[in-house]
Amino acid sequence: MSQIGKNLLGEPDPTLLEGNQEMAGRIEAGDEAEDLARSFPKEQLPWAVLAEEALADGRTLEGYAYARVGYHRGLDALRGHGWKGHGPVPFSHEPNRGFLRALSALGQAAAAIGELDEAERIQKFLNDSDPEAAQELQR
């Protein structure tokens, strides 16, 4: 079997973020995303929810800003868990979903403001992280 074109180093292991049980409890209790972002500013999920809500309401620039915060908080968290800028970020792992949702919302907002190169880059990043995420989040 030929090794031409094959990555001999292999793919990195999937990056799995840690869950935040306190935040999960507050979500289950019905806390609003704005309150969660204030209480847990380093978590991605509240920012992603704020972005999704703003975009759904037609507040594109707010959605872009919220998504950008969630995206950067996610990059910080991924790097803190050994991620080196590539490799799987599985959607099936619940704590990863905040980052992936923020990433998807950022792509949607970027496209809405005409930043098409950014939207394409984000779509590739989302697909590279986990194709299932793109399918689930862009229905």
C-alpha positions in Angstrom: 0.0 0.0 0.0 1.4 3.4 -1.0 2.1 6.0 1.7 2.0 8.9 -0.8 -0.4 11.6 0.4 -1.0 9.9 3.7 -0.4 11.8 6.9 2.2 9.6 8.6 1.9 11.5 11.9 -1.8 10.7 12.2 -4.5 12.9 13.4 -4.5 14.4 16.8 -6.8 13.0 19.4 -10.2 14.7 19.7 -10.3 17.7 22.0 -12.9 17.3 24.7 -13.7 20.4 26.8 -14.8 20.0 30.4 -18.4 20.6 31.4 -19.4 23.3 33.9 -21.9 21.7 36.3 -22.8 24.9 38.0 -23.7 26.5 34.7 -25.6 23.4 33.5 -27.7 23.6 36.7 -28.5 27.2 36.1 -29.5 26.4 32.5 -31.8 23.7 33.7 -33.2 26.2 36.2 -34.1 28.5 33.3 -31.5 31.2 33.7 -31.3 33.6 30.7 -28.2 33.6 28.5 -27.4 37.2 29.4 -27.2 36.3 33.1 -25.1 33.2 32.3 -22.7 35.2 30.2 -22.3 37.6 33.1 -21.8 34.8 35.6 -19.6 32.5 33.4 -17.9 34.9 31.0 -15.2 32.3 30.0 -17.9 29.7 28.9 -18.8 29.6 25.2 -22.4 28.4 25.4 -24.0 31.6 26.8 -22.3 33.7 24.1 -23.4 31.3 21.5 -27.0 31.4 22.7 -26.9 35.3 22.8 -25.5 35.2 19.2 -28.2 32.9 18.0 -31.0 34.9 19.6 -29.6 38.2 18.2 -29.3 36.7 14.7 -32.8 35.3 14.9 -34.1 38.8 15.9 -32.3 40.4 12.9 -29.7 42.1 15.2 -26.8 41.0 13.0 -24.0 43.1 14.4 -24.9 42.1 18.0 -25.0 38.5 16.9 -21.6 38.9 15.2 -20.1 40.4 18.4 -21.6 37.8 20.7 -20.5 35.0 18.4 -17.0 36.5 18.2 -16.7 36.5 22.0 -17.9 32.9 22.2 -15.5 31.8 19.4 -12.5 33.4 21.1 -13.5 32.0 24.5 -13.7 28.6 22.8 -10.2 29.0 21.2 -8.8 29.7 24.7 -10.5 26.7 26.2 -9.4 24.4 23.3 -5.8 25.5 23.6 -6.0 25.0 27.4 -7.0 21.4 26.7 -4.0 20.7 24.4 -5.5 21.6 21.0 -2.8 22.8 18.6 -5.0 24.6 16.0 -6.3 21.5 14.2 -8.0 18.2 14.9 -11.4 17.0 15.8 -13.7 18.8 18.2 -16.6 16.4 18.4 -20.1 17.7 18.4 -21.2 14.5 20.2 -19.3 15.7 23.3 -21.8 18.1 24.9 -19.3 20.6 26.4 -17.9 21.2 22.9 -21.2 22.4 21.6 -20.9 25.9 23.0 -17.8 26.5 20.9 -19.2 24.9 17.8 -22.5 26.8 18.1 -20.5 30.1 18.5 -18.4 29.1 15.5 -21.5 28.4 13.4 -23.2 31.7 14.5 -20.0 33.6 13.6 -20.1 32.2 10.1 -23.7 33.0 9.7 -23.1 36.6 10.9 -20.0 37.0 8.8 -22.0 36.0 5.7 -24.8 38.4 6.6 -22.4 41.4 6.8 -20.7 40.4 3.5 -17.5 39.1 5.0 -17.6 36.1 2.7 -14.0 35.1 3.0 -14.4 34.8 6.8 -17.7 32.9 6.4 -15.9 30.4 4.1 -13.0 30.0 6.5 -15.4 29.4 9.4 -17.4 26.9 7.4 -14.1 25.0 6.7 -13.1 25.2 10.4 -16.6 23.9 11.4 -16.4 21.0 8.9 -12.8 20.2 10.0 -13.8 20.2 13.6 -16.7 17.8 13.1 -18.9 17.5 9.9 -21.8 16.4 12.2 -21.7 19.9 13.8 -22.1 21.6 10.5 -25.1 19.3 9.6 -26.7 19.8 13.0 -26.2 23.5 13.4 -27.0 24.6 9.9 -30.4 23.0 9.4 
